[in-house]
Amino acid sequence: MVMRQRHLQMIYDNLKPLYTVSDLQKACTRAAEEEKSAYDRCKSKTIYVNLVAYIVRRVRDEVAAAG
């Protein structure tokens, strides 16, 4: 459970630049949805960690594109 919380926080921290202060709840919701989808799709810890890393990379690319 601690690992999932850490990854959720990592996704959320990377999503925050995409949202205004008043919309941070949306960032939290999206981070939870992204993490849950990764968890539900994975049968092993290794695959889960790799998928979360992919999600974080995708979010960082999205932030960079938004500039």
C-alpha positions, 0 to 999 in steps of 0.5 A, spaced: 500 500 500 505 504 501 508 503 494 501 505 491 501 511 495 508 513 493 506 512 486 500 516 486 503 522 489 508 522 484 503 522 478 499 527 482 506 532 483 507 531 475 500 533 474 499 539 478 503 544 473 497 542 468 491 545 473 490 551 476 490 552 483 482 552 483 482 545 479 487 541 483 482 537 485 481 535 478 489 533 478 488 529 484 482 525 481 486 524 474 492 521 478 487 517 482 484 514 476 491 513 472 494 509 478 488 505 479 488 503 472 495 501 472 494 497 478 488 494 475 492 492 469 498 489 472 499 482 475 506 483 478 509 488 482 515 489 476 509 490 471 506 495 475 512 499 477 514 500 469 507 502 467 507 507 473 514 510 470 510 510 463 504 514 466 509 519 469 513 520 463 507 521 459 504 526 464 511 530 463 511 530 456 504 533 456 506 538 461 512 540 456 507 540 451 503 545 454 509 549 456 
